[in-house]
Amino acid sequence: MSTTLSEPFAFALDAALEARRPAEVRGSGRSDVRMLVTDKETGEITHRRFEDLPALVRPGDLLVVNNSGTLPAAVVTRQGLRVHFSSVRPDGSWLVELRDRDKPYLGDVLGRIVDLPGGYQLYLERRFGKRLWVVRPPFASVPDYLARYGRPIRYSYVEEQWPIGAYQTVFATVPGSAEMPSAARPFTSEIVTRLVSAGVGIAPITLHTGVASLESDEDPYPEWFEVGEYTARAVNAAKAAGGRVIAVGTTVVRALESAVQDGCVVGASGHTERIISPANPVAVVDGLLTGFHEPRSTHLSMLEAICPTALLRDSYEAAIGGKYLWHEFGDVHLIA
């Protein structure tokens, strides 16, 4: 099937455009990926390499990155289902997804109990939306349990099981994400050094991302985030000095925009329900480095809040025509 882009970003993604292996396996290293560059000011779309990033940003710009680390969030039950631990809720319960082979398992579960490795039983309290369940894990620490029994979440387009290190970014210091904040995956210590040497600032936020929605169109659910005082000051200072605030990943956009008060960023934490769209636009984010998103994804609506729709559509046409790679091991898109 060929890949075409049509209203409203409802395109069929050719399997040939799915990144099946990490960049360091198919190429020379993590930073060996392509980067589509969309210039919002001129409307120009160019084809570059990620290694070009330090030459494309400006002194005084601020890159904001997500320091959330990826958990080995998938475990296999005795019933043969996979449980994907997604995210903790404000009351301490968790959202989980059940999967049968490559699809969400939407059927009934006998007694609403699944048997986990280690002799634990997980009771499914109630559904959350169509495909998630609310649970209260029977162990004190979900990250500790997953460290012993879990493995990284892997979808069918990835050819084999890669170790958890393949799903961590260079910025990961706070474990908690079900899936990797993958926009930052191409960064290496060398790239970071070049950026800092070029006068570009780097500041962290934390947002623990839940499981992706690859099969259904649904709004993001609440996710835990934290924007520290240092980052808040760095963002406000960059804006005041005329620099651009460039979010590395849609998770960063959501976190930063959840910490805005009266047009400025403040230190904040908690569970955010903020959904960015043209109807709910950004207040502080000027640009975005991100991957390429699924057809009909709500992330595309977020991108439309940052980039004019017509230009964004042209960018996706260029990415499809240029055979850029999608998903967590794929290529990246700079909108600035």
C-alpha positions in Angstrom: 0.0 0.0 0.0 1.4 3.4 -0.9 1.5 6.1 1.7 -0.7 9.2 1.0 -1.6 12.2 3.1 -5.2 13.3 3.1 -7.7 15.2 5.3 -7.3 15.3 8.3 -3.8 13.8 8.3 -5.5 10.5 7.8 -2.7 8.7 5.9 -1.9 5.0 5.5 1.7 4.4 6.6 3.6 2.1 4.4 5.4 -0.6 6.3 8.6 0.3 4.5 8.6 3.5 6.5 8.6 1.8 9.9 11.9 1.9 11.7 12.5 -1.8 12.7 15.9 -1.4 14.3 17.8 1.2 16.4 19.9 3.7 14.4 23.1 2.4 15.9 22.3 -1.1 14.5 21.3 0.0 11.0 23.8 2.9 10.9 26.9 4.3 12.5 25.4 5.5 15.8 22.4 6.9 17.7 22.8 10.3 15.9 22.9 8.7 12.5 19.3 9.6 11.6 17.8 12.0 9.1 16.1 15.2 10.1 13.5 17.1 8.2 13.7 20.8 9.0 10.6 23.0 8.7 11.3 26.7 9.0 8.1 28.4 10.3 9.4 31.9 9.3 10.2 31.2 5.6 8.1 28.1 5.0 11.2 26.3 3.7 11.4 22.5 4.1 14.9 21.0 3.9 16.4 17.6 4.3 19.3 17.4 6.8 21.0 15.0 9.2 20.6 15.1 13.0 24.3 15.9 13.4 23.5 19.3 11.7 21.4 20.4 14.7 24.0 22.5 16.4 24.3 24.6 13.2 20.6 25.0 12.8 19.8 26.4 16.3 20.9 29.9 17.4 23.0 31.2 20.3 20.5 32.0 23.1 18.0 29.3 22.1 17.0 26.9 24.8 16.4 23.2 24.3 14.1 21.7 26.9 14.5 17.9 27.3 12.6 15.2 29.1 14.7 13.4 31.7 12.2 10.6 32.3 13.8 7.1 32.0 12.0 4.2 30.4 10.8 1.3 32.5 10.8 -2.3 31.3 7.0 -2.0 31.4 5.8 -5.2 29.8 5.2 -8.5 31.6 3.7 -11.7 30.3 0.9 -13.3 32.2 0.2 -17.0 32.8 -2.8 -16.6 30.5 -0.4 -15.6 27.7 -1.5 -12.0 27.6 0.9 -9.1 28.0 0.4 -6.4 30.6 1.8 -3.0 29.8 2.1 -0.9 33.0 1.3 2.6 31.7 1.1 5.3 34.4 0.4 6.0 38.0 -2.7 7.9 38.9 -3.1 10.6 41.6 -4.7 8.1 44.0 -1.8 5.6 43.7 -3.6 3.2 41.4 -2.2 2.4 37.9 -3.4 2.3 34.4 -2.5 -0.9 32.5 -3.1 -2.2 29.0 -3.7 -5.9 28.2 -2.5 -7.0 24.8 -2.9 -10.3 22.9 -0.1 -10.7 20.4 0.0 -7.4 18.6 -3.4 -5.9 19.5 -5.0 -4.5 22.6 -7.1 -7.3 24.3 -10.6 -5.9 24.6 -12.3 -9.0 25.8 -13.4 -10.2 29.2 -11.0 -11.6 31.8 -12.3 -14.5 34.0 -12.7 -13.1 37.5 -10.9 -9.9 36.3 -7.7 -11.5 37.6 -4.5 -12.0 35.7 -1.5 -14.0 37.0 1.8 -12.2 36.9 5.3 -13.5 37.2 6.6 -14.0 40.7 3.3 -15.5 41.9 1.4 -12.2 42.0 -2.2 -11.7 40.9 -3.4 -8.5 39.4 -7.1 -7.5 39.9 -8.6 -5.4 37.1 -10.8 -3.0 39.0 -12.6 -1.3 36.1 -12.0 -0.2 32.5 -10.6 3.2 31.7 -11.7 4.1 28.3 -11.8 1.3 25.7 -8.4 -0.4 26.2 -7.0 0.4 29.6 -7.7 -0.9 33.1 -7.4 0.7 36.6 -5.5 -1.6 38.9 -3.9 -1.5 42.4 -0.6 -3.4 42.0 -0.1 -6.1 44.7 3.6 -5.0 45.3 5.1 -2.0 47.0 7.0 -0.7 44.0 6.0 -1.1 40.4 9.5 0.0 39.1 11.2 -2.5 41.4 8.9 -5.3 40.2 9.4 -4.4 36.5 13.1 -4.2 37.0 13.0 -7.9 38.0 10.3 -9.3 35.7 9.6 -6.8 32.9 11.0 -6.0 29.5 10.7 -3.0 27.3 7.4 -2.6 25.4 7.8 -3.7 21.9 5.4 -3.4 19.0 5.2 -5.7 16.0 7.1 -3.4 13.6 10.3 -3.8 15.8 12.1 -7.0 14.5 13.4 -8.3 17.8 13.6 -7.6 21.6 16.2 -5.0 22.4 17.7 -4.4 25.9 16.3 -1.6 28.0 19.4 0.5 27.2 18.1 0.9 23.7 15.1 2.6 25.1 16.9 5.2 27.2 17.9 8.6 26.1 21.2 10.4 27.1 19.1 12.6 29.4 17.3 9.8 31.3 17.8 10.2 35.1 14.3 9.7 36.6 12.7 6.3 35.8 9.0 6.3 35.2 8.0 6.2 31.5 6.2 3.2 30.0 7.6 4.2 26.6 10.7 6.1 25.7 10.5 9.9 25.2 12.0 9.1 21.8 12.5 12.6 20.3 15.7 12.8 22.4 17.0 9.4 21.4 19.5 10.7 18.7 21.3 12.9 21.2 24.8 11.9 22.3 27.2 13.5 24.7 29.1 14.8 21.7 26.1 16.5 20.2 25.2 18.0 23.6 28.8 19.4 23.9 28.5 20.9 20.5 25.2 22.6 21.3 26.5 24.1 24.6 29.6 25.2 22.9 27.4 27.0 20.3 25.7 29.0 23.0 22.5 26.9 23.2 21.1 26.2 26.6 19.7 22.8 27.7 17.2 22.4 30.6 15.2 19.4 31.8 11.6 18.7 32.7 10.2 15.3 33.8 7.1 13.8 32.2 6.4 10.1 32.6 4.8 9.1 29.4 2.2 6.3 29.3 1.5 3.6 26.6 1.0 4.8 23.1 -2.3 4.6 21.3 -1.4 3.0 18.0 -4.7 1.5 17.1 -7.3 4.1 18.3 -7.9 7.8 18.2 -8.0 9.0 21.8 -7.0 12.0 23.8 -3.9 11.8 26.0 -4.8 10.9 29.6 -3.3 12.5 32.7 0.5 12.0 33.1 2.8 13.0 36.0 5.1 15.9 35.3 7.5 18.2 37.0 9.0 21.5 35.9 11.7 22.7 38.3 12.5 26.2 39.3 15.8 26.2 37.4 14.0 25.3 34.1 11.2 27.8 34.7 13.8 30.5 35.1 15.8 29.4 32.1 12.7 29.4 29.9 11.6 32.9 31.0 15.1 34.2 30.6 15.5 32.8 27.1 12.2 34.3 26.1 13.1 37.7 27.6 16.4 37.8 25.7 14.8 37.0 22.4 15.8 33.3 22.2 13.6 30.5 21.1 12.3 27.8 23.4 12.5 24.5 21.5 10.9 21.5 23.1 12.5 18.1 22.5 9.4 16.0 22.2 5.7 16.4 22.6 6.0 15.4 26.2 8.1 18.5 26.9 5.4 20.7 25.2 2.8 19.2 27.5 4.8 19.7 30.6 6.0 23.2 29.9 2.5 24.4 28.8 1.1 22.9 32.0 3.4 25.1 34.1 2.4 28.4 32.5 0.9 31.2 34.7 0.2 34.6 33.2 2.4 34.0 30.2 5.5 32.8 32.2 6.6 29.3 33.3 6.6 28.6 37.0 7.9 25.6 39.0 5.0 23.0 39.0 4.4 19.3 39.4 1.4 16.9 39.5 -0.8 15.1 37.0 -1.5 17.2 33.9 -4.6 16.9 31.8 -3.4 19.7 29.4 -4.1 18.9 25.7 -2.4 21.2 23.2 -4.3 21.9 20.0 -5.1 24.9 17.7 -8.0 25.6 20.0 -5.7 25.4 23.1 -2.5 26.9 21.7 1.0 27.0 23.2 2.0 30.0 25.3 5.8 29.6 25.6 7.0 26.9 23.2 8.4 28.3 20.0 9.7 25.2 18.2 9.7 21.4 18.5 12.0 18.5 17.7 9.9 15.4 17.4 9.5 12.2 15.6 6.9 11.5 12.9 3.5 10.8 14.3 0.8 8.2 13.5 -2.2 8.9 11.2 -5.0 10.7 13.0 -2.8 11.0 16.1 -3.7 13.7 18.6 0.0 14.6 18.5 -0.6 16.0 15.0 -3.2 18.4 16.5 -0.5 19.5 18.9 1.9 20.1 16.0 -0.8 22.3 14.4 -0.7 24.5 17.4 3.0 25.1 16.7 3.2 25.0 12.9 0.7 26.3 10.4 -1.5 23.4 9.1 -0.7 23.8 5.5 3.1 23.9 6.2 2.8 20.9 8.4 0.9 19.0 5.7 3.6 19.9 3.2 6.2 18.7 5.7 4.6 15.3 6.1 4.3 15.0 2.3 8.0 15.7 2.1 8.7 13.1 4.8 6.7 10.5 3.1 8.1 11.3 -0.3 11.6 11.3 1.2 11.1 7.9 2.8 11.8 9.1 6.4 11.4 6.5 9.1 8.6 6.5 11.7 8.4 5.3 15.3 10.8 5.3 18.3 13.9 4.2 16.3 13.1 6.5 13.4 14.0 9.9 12.0 13.2 13.3 13.5 11.5 16.5 12.5 12.6 20.0 13.6 10.0 22.7 13.5 11.4 26.1 14.4 
